[in-house]
Amino acid sequence: MTKNPGRFESKIRFRWWWLIVVLVVTQGALEIYSAALRGPFLFDDFSLPFYAPLTRTSQLSAWVHGVRPLLMFSYWINYILSGQETLWYHIFNVLFHTINAFLVCGITWRLLGMAHVWDWRREILAAFAGALFLVHPIQTESVAYVAGRSESLSALFYLLAFAIYLSRPPREIGWKRAVLVPNRAASLASSACWS
């Protein structure tokens, strides 16, 4: 009797393969940005909460009030982990950037599928897009500069929203519905402006 691996076993193998890929890519990103990991705080970093004497506390409420609460929450976690030691701030930036690279890879893979590219080119091109995003020098400021985390976080939420949008089930929109969309958007905009 020959043993045929079931669907469950192939899913487990697939997940292990992805875990290995994630670990290798993350290690590669840390290696690429290793010169910045021990870098000092610079310029705008000195105006962030971990340098302000009033917010240099472990109370979360002192950090997340006002604008950009998720960004400040991430700085708070860094402050709890390492105070004013820069290593963990830079590691968080590299991890956010690596997640963004995986999202770029996934979005590219999905878009190529929508364009009916189904063979090995789909995986190669998606991996290339993610790798290009990961290693491109234009990303250096947002990764190596602690205050640049706001750019990485905004890219993260943009890419997540786009990935969720692409994963929705396809639904055709007829011309009647397409005509209603601009009218509905205009009425919402005018009511928001005048109320």
Secondary structure as GFF3:
##gff-version 3
##sequence-region A 1 195
A	DSSP	alpha_helix	7	32	.	.	.	ID=ss1
A	DSSP	alpha_helix	34	37	.	.	.	ID=ss2
A	DSSP	three_ten_helix	43	47	.	.	.	ID=ss3
A	DSSP	alpha_helix	61	64	.	.	.	ID=ss4
A	DSSP	alpha_helix	69	82	.	.	.	ID=ss5
A	DSSP	alpha_helix	87	114	.	.	.	ID=ss6
A	DSSP	alpha_helix	120	135	.	.	.	ID=ss7
A	DSSP	three_ten_helix	137	139	.	.	.	ID=ss8
A	DSSP	alpha_helix	140	144	.	.	.	ID=ss9
A	DSSP	three_ten_helix	146	148	.	.	.	ID=ss10
A	DSSP	alpha_helix	149	166	.	.	.	ID=ss11
A	DSSP	alpha_helix	175	194	.	.	.	ID=ss12
###
